[in-house]
Amino acid sequence: MTDSYHSIGADHEFFVTMGRDKGFEIEENQDYGFGPIDVVWRIPIHTTVREIKCGFIIMKPIEQGSSDTEDNQFSLRKIEETAFHGLRSGMDRTYLVAENEEQAKSISG
């Protein structure tokens, strides 16, 4: 991974700032009824074309005593569940963001 990956970490402010710099409408900490999405970019394409919605979900252990942070790997169930939060919420693209490179490997396979 690159140094930019390490400087980003799991800080959602990076995605907020980047989206605003690009001129996108930003929503933070949204829940469309199917689970939380940390940052949503609304990207306008053209007045006759529907905007593109990209969601960024920062992966974090939910349950107390979760082994996610202990072994730096998320379970397949957790990855699928989180990805479906974005799909069911109407995101055109959903990005799962990990705290470190080892967790990112467990997400990307």
N, C-alpha and C positions, 0 to 999 in steps of 0.2 A: 504494500500500500504506500501511498505517497505521504509526504509530510503534511499536506493539506488535510488529509483524512484525520491525522492525529490532532491537528489544531481545531478541527470542527468538533470532534467528540460527539456527544449527544446533546449539545446545546441548541435548543430550537431557535434561539435568537439569531444564529447564523443564517438559518433558512428565512426568517422574517426579514432580516436586513438584505439578503441577496434578492429576494422577491421584490421588495420595495425598490431596490436599486434598478431592477429591470422594468419597473413600472407596473407590476402586477398588483391586483387587489389582494390583500392578505387577510386571512381569518386565523385567529389563534384559539386553541383549546375548544374546538367545535365537537359537538356530538349530534349527529343527524338521526339518532335513535338506534344506531347499531354499534356504538362504541366510540371512544374518544379518538379524535385526530388532532395531533399537536399543532400542525400548521397546514393551512390550505392556501394554495396559490390559485387565483382565478385569472386565467390568461385569455384576454380578449383577442380573437383572431380577425374577425370582420363583422360588421353589423348584421350581415345575413347568415352568419355561421355562429352556432352556439359556442360559448366560451369553453375552454378546457380547464378542468379542475384537477390539480395535482395535490395529493395529500401526503404529508410526511408524518410518520408515526415513529416516535422514539421508543424502542423496545426497552422495557424495564420489567424486573420481576414484580409480580402483583402480590403473590401470596407470601406471608411471613415464612421464613425458613426455606425459601425457594432455593433450589440448587442451581438456578440460572446464573447467578453471579459467582457461585463457588467454583463451578467447573467451566465458566465462560462459554457455555453453550445453551442455546434455547431449544426446548423440545419441539418436535415437528408439530405437535398439537398447538402449541403456543404460536408458532410461526404462522400456521394456517389460519388460526382464529384471528390473529391480528391482521393478516392480509385481507381476510373477508370483511373486517370492519370497514376497510376502504372501499371494497367492491360494493357492498350493500349500501354504503353511504352515498353512492353515485360518483365516486372519484373516477376520472378517466385514467389516471395513473396513481399508484400508491407506492410510496417508497418506505421501506422499513430501515430505520437508522439504529445502528448499534453503538455502544459506548466504546468498544475497542475492536481491534482487528480480529481477535479470536472469536468474539461473538459475531462479528460480521461474516466470518467463514461459516459459522453454523447456520446463518440465515441463507446465504447464497448457495450453500451446498458444497 
